[in-house]
Amino acid sequence: MRNLTAVALLICIIGLCGCNESKVIEKGIILSGQGTVKSIPDIADFSVTVVTTDPNNNSTNAIHSNAEKCSILSAALTKAGIDTKDIATTDFQAASGRKDSGYPSYRPVGKPFFRVRNSIKVTVRNVKDIGKIVDAAISAGATNIGQVGFRFSDPAKLKAQALGEAVKDAKVRAQAAADAGGVKLLTISRVEESTPDYGLYRNYQPVMQVTESKASRRSFIQPGQEKITVGVMVTFAIRRS
């Protein structure tokens, strides 16, 4: 597609060179450009779930037990360096239930129980601490850890850098087309972004069930390098040399 566009542009430029009158053409060359900026995300998010079950189907006991465990978890996260504003409940479920017999009938069996599930989102502002914070949550009694993801704190800054690189790329290609066509490349008259915003990056992982009450070593969790790519369509004015 780019080759066909370049051929069409050269034909247009060569045709302009045959004119006797030297004039500025505002929409002389229109070319695409692409810019990419690579960076390591500096913010991490993960989900913590605390589940409590009362075998006697006592809702009050199950709710109070869950609240106590969540308070201990919150205190542990705060002690590990997490601000209280970065600890937020995302889901809360409380219901009575019974075990079932399984496939194929799934018939309820056994005594009724009452179960409470509290899901909490934790935001880690220093991505290097993600392993330490996850271990603190495990040690504080978390039932499940999951949805570990990474993002940029200032995606607009990275996108602006990628946008600048995209315009430079388009200008280099436009200059080559202008030289081949024997015209002078002038100023940019229009820039239009042609790609969606890639400012937010997340890499959610499957939920992991915690089987140990204490973390013996720091969990290995790495964000890796990610990229923000921006595409543009740039219009250049030209003049016959």
N, C-alpha and C positions, 0 to 999 in steps of 0.2 A: 504493500500500500504506500509506504514511504517512497519507494522507487518511482511508482506511477505519479505521485505528487510532485516529485522532483523533476520528472520529465515535463509535466504540464507547466511547471513554473518556468523551466528553461525556455520552453516554446513561447510562453508569454513574454519573457524578458527579451528574447531575441527579436520578437515582433516589435517590441517597443523601441529596440535599437534602430529599427528601420525608419522610424519617424524623423522628420526633419526638425521638428520643434523639440527643444529641450525643456522638459517640464517635470514637476514633482508629481509622482503618483502615490497618493496616500495609502492605497491598498495594493502596493506593488508585489510584495512577497508575504505569503502566509505559511508559516511552518510550525510544526509541533516541537516541543522540547520536553525533556524529562529530567528531574533532579531527585536524588536520593541522599538522605542523611541517615547515618547509622549511629545508634547510641544504646547504652544499657539502661533499661528502665530503673527508676530510682524509688518507686513505690510498689509495695506488695500488698495484696489482700488475700485473706483466707477465711474460711468458715469454720466455726466451732459449734458442735452440737452437744448438748447435755440432756441425757435421757434418764428419767427416774420412773420406777414402777413400784406401785404398792400391791403386793400379792393379795391383800384382803379387799381390794376394790375401794379403798378409802381415798377419795379425791383430795381431801384436806392434807393428809399425810404426804401424798405424792407431790402436790403443789408446793408445800412447805419445804420438802426435801430438795426439790428442783431449785427453788429460790435460794436456798442455802448454798447449794453447790455452785450456782451461777455467781453468787456473791463472792465465794472463795476464788472462782475463776477470774472474775473481774479484778479482784485485789491483786492476784498473781500477775495478771497482764499489766496492770498499772505499775507494779513494782519492777517489772521487766523493762519499763520505759514507754508503755503505750498510754497516750493521753485518753482521758475518759470520753472525749468527743469522737474518738476513733473506735469505740466499742459500741455496737448498735445491734439490737434485736431485729432479725429479719423475718422470723417465723416463730409462732408459738402454738402448740397443739396440746390439748388435754382431752382425753377420752377414755371411756371404759372399753374393755375388750376381752376376748377369750382366745385361747389357742384353737387352731382348727386341725382337722384330721389330715389335711393335705389332699393332694390329687387322688381321686377325681372328685370327691364329694365336698371337700373343704367344710365338713360338718363341725360346728363348734364343740369343743371338748374341754374338760377341766373347769376350774373355778374362774369366775370373772376377776379381772385385775384392772387397775387404773394406771394409765401411763401418761407422762408429761414429757413433751419434747420441746426444747428451747434452742433455736438456731441463732447464732450470733456472728455478725461480720466484724472482722478485725482488720484495721488498716495499719500497716507498718510503714512509717515515713522514711525510715532508714532501711533500705532494702537489704543491706548487709546483715541486719539483725533478724531476718525472717526465720532462720533455723532456731535461733535462741528463743524467739517468741513462741514458735510452735511447740518447742519442748516445754516451755513454761506452762502452756495451755494443757499439755498432756499430763504434766506433773500435778496440775491443779484439779484433775479429775474429768477432763473432757472425754466424752464418749466417742465422738467422731471428729476427724479433721479432714477438710476437703476444700475444693474450689480454690486452690492456690493459683493466683494470677498476678500479673505484673503490668504496670502502666507508667506513663511519663507524667511528672508533676507539671511540666510546662510544655505540652505538645504544640502550642501555638508558636513558640520560639523555634522549635525544630522544623515545623512546617514552613515557617518563614525562610529558614535557611535552605530547605529543599526547593522552595519556590524560586529563590534567587538562582540556584543551580540550574533549574529547569529553563529559566529565561536565558541564562548564559549558553546553555546547550542549543536552544533555538537560534540564538544570535550567531553562533559559530556555523551552523548549518545554513543560515540565511546568507551569511557572508560568502560562503562557498558558492551558493547558487548565484549571487550577484556577480561575483568575479567571473564565473563561467558565462554569464549572460552579458557581460560587458556594461553593467550599470553600477551606479554608486548606491550603496546601502546607507540610508539616512536613519532617522530616529524611529523608535517604536511608537506606533499610533494606537495600538490596542493589545491588551493581554487578557486572555480568558482562561480560567482554570478548567481543566477537562477531566479531572479525576476526583473521586470522593475523598473525604477527610479521613486520613489514617492516623489521627492523633491519639486514639485510644487503643491500647493493645492489651489483650488478656489471653492467658493460656490456662484455662481451667483443667484441673486434674480430677480423676475419680476420687470419690470419698474414701478415706481410709479409716477403718475401725481401729480404735485404740485397744490393745490387749494387755498393756502393761500400765500399772498405776504410776510408775516413775520412769522418767527418761534418763537412760544411762549415758547417752552422749548426744551431741548436737546433731539435729537432723540436717541432711545434706539437701539444700534447696538452692538452685542457681537460676537467676533470671535470664542469663544469656544476652547476646546483642540482638537488637531488633532494628527495624528500619522504617522510615517514613518516606514515601514516594509521592511526588506531585508531578502531574502532567499539565502542560499549558499549550494553548494555541496563541501564537504571537504574530501580529501584523506589523510589517515594516514598510515605511515609506521609501521609495527609491527615486533616483534621478538618472537620466541618461548621462553617461560620462562624456 
